[in-house]
Amino acid sequence: MRLLLDTQALLWALATPAKLPAPTARAIRDPANAVFISSASAWEIAIKVVAHAVRVRSLPAHHRDPFDRMLVAQAVEEGLSVV
């Protein structure tokens, strides 16, 4: 089979595969199948993280590392604790 993953299916497959229906998870893992990801999914993900990028600008200057700044911004936007 040739499978095109919806954005949510892609995110679940990568982060929380247990959320996928068992037949879907098996199909994605099956090496006989070709799994495709749409550029639309990259676009959708990028649009949804814009709020995190915007938040970076408002962080105090003591967060100099750009990757740390993005983690902190995401944590603030999503109400998360950075570990």
Secondary structure as UniProt FT lines:
FT   STRAND          2..5
FT   HELIX           7..15
FT   HELIX           17..19
FT   HELIX           22..29
FT   TURN            31..32
FT   STRAND          34..37
FT   HELIX           39..48
FT   HELIX           50..56
FT   TURN            57..58
FT   TURN            61..62
FT   HELIX           66..78
//
